[in-house]
Protein backbone atom coordinates (compact mmCIF):
# COMPACT_ATOMS: atom_id res chain seq x y z
CA UNK A 1 0.00 0.00 0.00
CA UNK A 2 1.23 3.50 -0.84
CA UNK A 3 2.71 5.32 2.14
CA UNK A 4 0.48 8.37 1.64
CA UNK A 5 -2.61 6.17 2.08
CA UNK A 6 -1.24 4.84 5.37
CA UNK A 7 -0.60 8.42 6.52
CA UNK A 8 -4.13 9.46 5.54
CA UNK A 9 -5.68 6.50 7.37
CA UNK A 10 -3.74 7.42 10.51
CA UNK A 11 -5.23 10.92 10.31
CA UNK A 12 -8.73 9.46 9.98
CA UNK A 13 -8.03 7.20 12.95
CA UNK A 14 -7.10 10.18 15.11
CA UNK A 15 -10.43 11.75 14.12
CA UNK A 16 -12.11 8.65 15.59
CA UNK A 17 -13.50 7.27 12.36
CA UNK A 18 -15.21 3.96 13.02
CA UNK A 19 -13.33 0.78 11.95
CA UNK A 20 -15.86 0.03 9.21
CA UNK A 21 -15.27 3.45 7.62
CA UNK A 22 -11.49 3.04 7.77
CA UNK A 23 -11.80 -0.37 6.13
CA UNK A 24 -13.92 0.99 3.28
CA UNK A 25 -11.61 3.97 2.65
CA UNK A 26 -8.59 1.65 2.64
CA UNK A 27 -10.26 -0.62 0.07
CA UNK A 28 -11.37 2.29 -2.14
CA UNK A 29 -7.95 3.94 -2.23
CA UNK A 30 -6.05 0.69 -2.66
CA UNK A 31 -8.29 -0.26 -5.58
CA UNK A 32 -7.76 3.13 -7.22
CA UNK A 33 -3.96 2.96 -6.85
CA UNK A 34 -3.91 -0.57 -8.34
CA UNK A 35 -5.99 0.65 -11.30
CA UNK A 36 -3.74 3.72 -11.74
CA UNK A 37 -0.55 1.65 -11.78
CA UNK A 38 -2.05 -0.88 -14.23
CA UNK A 39 -3.35 1.74 -16.68
CA UNK A 40 -0.49 4.24 -16.36
CA UNK A 41 2.21 1.55 -16.42
CA UNK A 42 4.21 3.04 -13.57
CA UNK A 43 4.47 3.12 -9.79
CA UNK A 44 1.84 5.33 -8.21
CA UNK A 45 3.02 8.87 -7.56
CA UNK A 46 0.56 11.12 -5.72
CA UNK A 47 2.19 14.29 -7.03
CA UNK A 48 1.34 13.21 -10.61
CA UNK A 49 -2.37 12.71 -9.92
CA UNK A 50 -4.60 14.64 -12.36
CA UNK A 51 -8.28 15.31 -12.86
CA UNK A 52 -8.23 13.04 -15.91
CA UNK A 53 -7.13 10.08 -13.76
CA UNK A 54 -10.21 10.26 -11.55
CA UNK A 55 -12.45 10.84 -14.56
CA UNK A 56 -11.04 7.82 -16.41
CA UNK A 57 -11.24 5.65 -13.29
CA UNK A 58 -14.90 6.58 -12.80
CA UNK A 59 -15.66 5.66 -16.41
CA UNK A 60 -13.80 2.34 -16.08
CA UNK A 61 -15.78 1.47 -12.96
CA UNK A 62 -19.01 2.15 -14.85
CA UNK A 63 -18.20 0.66 -18.24
CA UNK A 64 -15.76 -2.17 -17.49
CA UNK A 65 -16.63 -3.22 -13.94
CA UNK A 66 -20.35 -2.53 -14.01
CA UNK A 67 -20.17 -1.12 -10.47
CA UNK A 68 -23.34 0.35 -8.99
CA UNK A 69 -23.55 4.17 -8.94
CA UNK A 70 -23.72 4.17 -5.12
CA UNK A 71 -20.51 2.11 -4.94
CA UNK A 72 -18.68 4.41 -7.35
CA UNK A 73 -19.86 7.52 -5.52
CA UNK A 74 -18.74 6.10 -2.19
CA UNK A 75 -15.27 5.53 -3.65
CA UNK A 76 -15.28 9.05 -5.08
CA UNK A 77 -16.01 10.37 -1.59
CA UNK A 78 -12.97 8.45 -0.32
CA UNK A 79 -10.82 9.90 -3.10
CA UNK A 80 -12.05 13.45 -2.43
CA UNK A 81 -11.14 13.15 1.23
CA UNK A 82 -7.72 11.74 0.32
CA UNK A 83 -7.04 14.52 -2.18
CA UNK A 84 -8.20 17.22 0.23
CA UNK A 85 -5.84 15.87 2.88
CA UNK A 86 -3.01 15.75 0.31
CA UNK A 87 -3.63 19.42 -0.52
CA UNK A 88 -3.53 20.44 3.16
CA UNK A 89 -0.36 18.36 3.59
CA UNK A 90 1.25 20.09 0.56
CA UNK A 91 1.57 16.79 -1.30
CA UNK A 92 -0.52 18.19 -4.16
CA UNK A 93 -0.47 21.67 -5.69
CA UNK A 94 -4.00 21.37 -7.12
CA UNK A 95 -6.95 19.23 -6.12
CA UNK A 96 -7.70 16.80 -9.00
CA UNK A 97 -11.03 15.80 -7.47
CA UNK A 98 -12.55 19.28 -7.52
CA UNK A 99 -14.64 18.92 -10.71
CA UNK A 100 -15.22 15.16 -10.69
CA UNK A 101 -18.99 14.68 -10.41
CA UNK A 102 -20.86 11.82 -8.81
CA UNK A 103 -22.51 9.22 -11.02
CA UNK A 104 -26.29 9.88 -11.20
CA UNK A 105 -28.04 7.40 -8.94
CA UNK A 106 -31.29 5.52 -9.40
CA UNK A 107 -34.18 7.50 -7.97
CA UNK A 108 -35.79 4.36 -6.51
CA UNK A 109 -35.66 3.80 -2.78
CA UNK A 110 -33.16 1.30 -1.31
CA UNK A 111 -34.23 -2.34 -1.45
CA UNK A 112 -36.26 -3.43 1.53
CA UNK A 113 -38.45 -6.34 2.63
CA UNK A 114 -42.24 -6.36 3.00
CA UNK A 115 -43.64 -7.01 6.46
CA UNK A 116 -44.52 -10.62 5.58
CA UNK A 117 -40.92 -11.35 4.61
CA UNK A 118 -39.59 -9.85 7.85
CA UNK A 119 -42.02 -12.03 9.80
CA UNK A 120 -40.91 -15.06 7.78
CA UNK A 121 -37.25 -14.32 8.52
CA UNK A 122 -37.97 -14.34 12.26
CA UNK A 123 -39.84 -17.63 11.90
CA UNK A 124 -36.91 -19.19 10.06
CA UNK A 125 -34.55 -18.04 12.82
CA UNK A 126 -36.87 -19.68 15.34
CA UNK A 127 -36.32 -22.98 13.49
CA UNK A 128 -32.63 -23.10 14.52
CA UNK A 129 -32.17 -26.32 16.53
CA UNK A 130 -29.27 -25.16 18.72
CA UNK A 131 -30.94 -23.34 21.67
CA UNK A 132 -28.16 -20.82 22.42
CA UNK A 133 -27.56 -19.99 18.78
CA UNK A 134 -31.30 -19.57 18.22
CA UNK A 135 -31.69 -17.09 21.08
CA UNK A 136 -28.52 -15.18 20.05
CA UNK A 137 -29.66 -14.96 16.41
CA UNK A 138 -33.09 -13.73 17.42
CA UNK A 139 -31.51 -11.02 19.58
CA UNK A 140 -29.32 -9.93 16.67
CA UNK A 141 -32.30 -9.86 14.32
CA UNK A 142 -34.24 -7.81 16.89
CA UNK A 143 -31.53 -5.14 16.77
CA UNK A 144 -31.51 -5.10 12.97
CA UNK A 145 -35.26 -5.39 12.33
CA UNK A 146 -36.82 -3.37 15.15
CA UNK A 147 -34.04 -0.90 16.00
CA UNK A 148 -32.58 -0.42 12.51
CA UNK A 149 -28.97 -0.62 13.64
CA UNK A 150 -26.09 -0.81 11.22
CA UNK A 151 -24.18 -4.09 11.53
CA UNK A 152 -21.15 -2.50 13.17
CA UNK A 153 -23.39 -0.61 15.59
CA UNK A 154 -24.96 -3.90 16.70
CA UNK A 155 -21.52 -5.49 17.12
CA UNK A 156 -20.32 -2.51 19.19
CA UNK A 157 -23.23 -2.48 21.67
CA UNK A 158 -22.29 -2.95 25.32
CA UNK A 159 -24.38 -4.46 28.12
CA UNK A 160 -24.93 -1.00 29.61
CA UNK A 161 -26.49 0.17 26.33
CA UNK A 162 -29.70 -1.77 27.03
CA UNK A 163 -32.02 -0.38 29.67
CA UNK A 164 -35.14 1.63 30.32
CA UNK A 165 -36.77 0.27 27.18
CA UNK A 166 -34.13 1.83 24.92
CA UNK A 167 -30.92 1.00 23.04
CA UNK A 168 -28.07 3.52 23.21
CA UNK A 169 -25.79 3.70 20.17
CA UNK A 170 -22.60 5.35 21.43
CA UNK A 171 -20.58 5.42 18.22
CA UNK A 172 -22.79 5.60 15.16
CA UNK A 173 -21.68 6.77 11.74
CA UNK A 174 -19.33 9.77 12.01
CA UNK A 175 -19.17 9.14 15.77
CA UNK A 176 -22.75 10.33 16.26
CA UNK A 177 -24.58 8.91 19.32
CA UNK A 178 -28.32 8.29 19.58
CA UNK A 179 -30.88 6.56 21.79
CA UNK A 180 -33.65 4.47 20.19
CA UNK A 181 -36.81 3.27 22.00
CA UNK A 182 -37.33 -0.49 21.85
CA UNK A 183 -40.32 -2.12 20.18
CA UNK A 184 -42.01 -4.51 22.70
CA UNK A 185 -41.13 -7.54 20.52
CA UNK A 186 -37.48 -6.49 20.43
CA UNK A 187 -37.46 -5.89 24.18
CA UNK A 188 -38.83 -9.39 24.76
CA UNK A 189 -36.25 -11.08 22.51
CA UNK A 190 -33.35 -9.13 24.02
CA UNK A 191 -34.52 -9.78 27.59
CA UNK A 192 -34.67 -13.50 26.86
CA UNK A 193 -31.18 -13.37 25.34
CA UNK A 194 -29.80 -11.72 28.49
CA UNK A 195 -31.47 -14.31 30.74
CA UNK A 196 -30.56 -17.43 28.77
CA UNK A 197 -27.29 -16.68 26.97
CA UNK A 198 -25.50 -13.50 28.02
CA UNK A 199 -26.18 -13.08 31.75
CA UNK A 200 -27.77 -16.30 33.09
CA UNK A 201 -26.42 -15.51 36.59
CA UNK A 202 -27.82 -12.00 36.61
CA UNK A 203 -26.98 -8.59 35.14
CA UNK A 204 -23.61 -7.02 36.06
CA UNK A 205 -23.34 -4.33 38.70
CA UNK A 206 -24.20 -0.86 37.43
CA UNK A 207 -21.02 1.13 36.87
CA UNK A 208 -18.78 -1.94 36.96
CA UNK A 209 -16.32 -3.05 34.30
CA UNK A 210 -18.50 -6.00 33.23
CA UNK A 211 -21.26 -3.58 32.23
CA UNK A 212 -18.93 -2.25 29.53
CA UNK A 213 -18.46 -5.66 27.93
CA UNK A 214 -19.93 -6.25 24.46
CA UNK A 215 -23.56 -7.34 24.38
CA UNK A 216 -23.47 -10.01 21.68
CA UNK A 217 -21.50 -13.23 22.00
CA UNK A 218 -20.09 -15.75 19.57
CA UNK A 219 -20.72 -19.46 20.06
CA UNK A 220 -17.93 -21.95 19.29
CA UNK A 221 -20.01 -24.51 17.40
CA UNK A 222 -16.97 -26.62 16.49
CA UNK A 223 -15.83 -26.98 20.11
CA UNK A 224 -17.26 -29.86 22.10
CA UNK A 225 -18.53 -27.76 25.03
CA UNK A 226 -19.65 -25.00 22.60
CA UNK A 227 -18.55 -22.13 24.89
CA UNK A 228 -19.59 -18.53 24.31
CA UNK A 229 -17.10 -15.72 23.77
CA UNK A 230 -17.81 -12.04 24.21
CA UNK A 231 -18.23 -10.13 20.97
CA UNK A 232 -19.01 -11.05 17.37
CA UNK A 233 -17.49 -9.69 14.19
CA UNK A 234 -19.33 -7.82 11.47
CA UNK A 235 -18.73 -10.79 9.18
CA UNK A 236 -20.57 -13.14 11.54
CA UNK A 237 -23.49 -10.72 11.79
CA UNK A 238 -23.72 -10.50 8.00
CA UNK A 239 -23.85 -14.26 7.39
CA UNK A 240 -27.55 -14.44 6.65
CA UNK A 241 -27.32 -18.06 5.51
CA UNK A 242 -26.47 -19.15 9.05
CA UNK A 243 -29.43 -17.23 10.45
CA UNK A 244 -31.89 -18.56 7.87
CA UNK A 245 -30.94 -22.25 7.88
CA UNK A 246 -33.99 -24.42 8.55
CA UNK A 247 -35.05 -27.85 7.29
CA UNK A 248 -38.79 -27.24 7.72
CA UNK A 249 -38.65 -23.92 5.85
CA UNK A 250 -35.99 -24.81 3.31
CA UNK A 251 -37.63 -23.10 0.33
CA UNK A 252 -38.21 -19.90 2.25
CA UNK A 253 -34.66 -19.90 3.58
CA UNK A 254 -33.35 -20.21 0.03
CA UNK A 255 -35.40 -17.16 -1.01
CA UNK A 256 -34.07 -15.19 1.96
CA UNK A 257 -30.39 -15.92 1.27
CA UNK A 258 -30.06 -12.59 -0.54
CA UNK A 259 -31.25 -10.62 2.51
CA UNK A 260 -28.58 -8.30 3.92
CA UNK A 261 -28.60 -6.63 7.34
CA UNK A 262 -28.82 -3.23 5.67
CA UNK A 263 -32.02 -4.29 3.88
CA UNK A 264 -33.55 -4.86 7.32
CA UNK A 265 -32.59 -1.30 8.27
CA UNK A 266 -34.23 -0.02 5.08
CA UNK A 267 -37.31 -2.11 5.84
CA UNK A 268 -37.76 -0.48 9.25
CA UNK A 269 -37.67 2.97 7.66
CA UNK A 270 -40.29 1.96 5.10
CA UNK A 271 -42.58 0.42 7.73
CA UNK A 272 -42.37 3.50 9.92
CA UNK A 273 -43.31 5.85 7.07
CA UNK A 274 -46.10 3.59 5.84
CA UNK A 275 -47.61 3.63 9.33
CA UNK A 276 -47.61 7.38 9.74
CA UNK A 277 -44.19 8.26 11.17
CA UNK A 278 -42.76 11.67 10.26
CA UNK A 279 -39.48 11.94 8.39
CA UNK A 280 -37.59 13.55 11.33
CA UNK A 281 -38.67 10.61 13.54
CA UNK A 282 -37.22 8.12 11.05
CA UNK A 283 -34.08 10.26 10.79
CA UNK A 284 -33.58 10.09 14.55
CA UNK A 285 -34.03 6.30 14.68
CA UNK A 286 -31.61 5.65 11.81
CA UNK A 287 -29.10 8.26 12.97
CA UNK A 288 -28.88 10.15 9.67
CA UNK A 289 -27.02 13.47 9.85
CA UNK A 290 -29.14 15.04 7.09
CA UNK A 291 -32.90 14.83 6.59
CA UNK A 292 -32.31 14.59 2.84
CA UNK A 293 -30.65 11.21 3.39
CA UNK A 294 -33.78 9.91 5.10
CA UNK A 295 -35.95 11.43 2.37
CA UNK A 296 -34.90 8.75 -0.11
CA UNK A 297 -37.38 6.41 1.59
CA UNK A 298 -40.22 8.60 0.28
CA UNK A 299 -39.39 7.59 -3.29
CA UNK A 300 -41.04 4.45 -4.72
CA UNK A 301 -39.34 1.09 -4.24
CA UNK A 302 -39.04 -1.51 -7.01
CA UNK A 303 -41.95 -3.39 -5.46
CA UNK A 304 -44.06 -0.21 -5.44
CA UNK A 305 -43.40 0.30 -9.15
CA UNK A 306 -44.10 -3.38 -9.91
CA UNK A 307 -47.47 -3.21 -8.12
CA UNK A 308 -48.34 0.06 -9.88
CA UNK A 309 -47.65 -1.54 -13.27
CA UNK A 310 -49.81 -4.50 -12.26
CA UNK A 311 -52.69 -2.23 -11.27
CA UNK A 312 -52.38 -0.44 -14.58
CA UNK A 313 -52.79 -3.72 -16.43
CA UNK A 314 -49.52 -3.34 -18.31
PyMOL commands that set and color helices and strands:
alter all, ss='L'
color gray80, all
select helices_A, chain A and resi 3-14+19-40+46-48+51-63+69-88+115-126+131-145+151-156+159-161+173-175+184-198+209-212+234-238+240-243+250-258+261-274+279-286+291-298+302-312
alter helices_A, ss='H'
color red, helices_A
select strands_A, chain A and resi 162-163+166-169+178-181+217-219+228-230
alter strands_A, ss='S'
color yellow, strands_A
deselect
rebuild
show_as cartoon
